Amino acid sequence: MAAQLVGQFDPAMTSYMTETQELYRSVFGTANEHTLLVDGTARAGIEAALVSPRAAAAIMARSSVEAGLREPGDPVSTNPIRSNYFDLSMLFDHWGPKRLNHHTEATTMLYGARECARLLVDEGLPQAVDRHHVHGSAMLVGVQSEGGQLRDQNSVRLETAYRSFGLDPVHIIDDAVLHLADEYDAEGPDSALDARAATP
């Protein structure tokens, strides 16, 4: 805990960023190059994000590298995204080969997110869901044996939700992606869309 933190552009850190992207591609079952993590300010934490190729093209059409970071040939838009907070093209360059500065990376959160993905990939999604079901059920029995009760019984427990509706835990992500694609014309992980294309 007393060790010095690794700086955000240290070669070890950028290597961890690349590893983290690959791990989250495995978690979400995609080869999407725009798989990245976004950390928020203060207590917002860190989230994984996927950006579809169609959305990435629209975002990059407004890309404009800041004057202080700009090199010959870098894009300069006449209609740039005005806020760094909302400029996903800057995040693409931050997470991409250029490694341009967008924000100070929360190195400890990134490492934690990397480890979560590594453990999930090592264990496997179905096994992790089953493990959570076993331990969640055991905890519930322990709480009830001490006289405790759930506020809303089992209606908010994830394993109850997916088992009640007959969802296969391996395909929860794919099912959600297909719903978003059907309802909102959203693009998502390749595996879900490929599965739908193969369905008669």
PyMOL commands that set and color helices and strands:
alter all, ss='L'
color gray80, all
select helices_A, chain A and resi 11-28+53-60+84-86+88-95+107-123+125-145+158-164+169-184+190-198
alter helices_A, ss='H'
color red, helices_A
select strands_A, chain A and resi 35-39+46-50
alter strands_A, ss='S'
color yellow, strands_A
deselect
rebuild
show_as cartoon
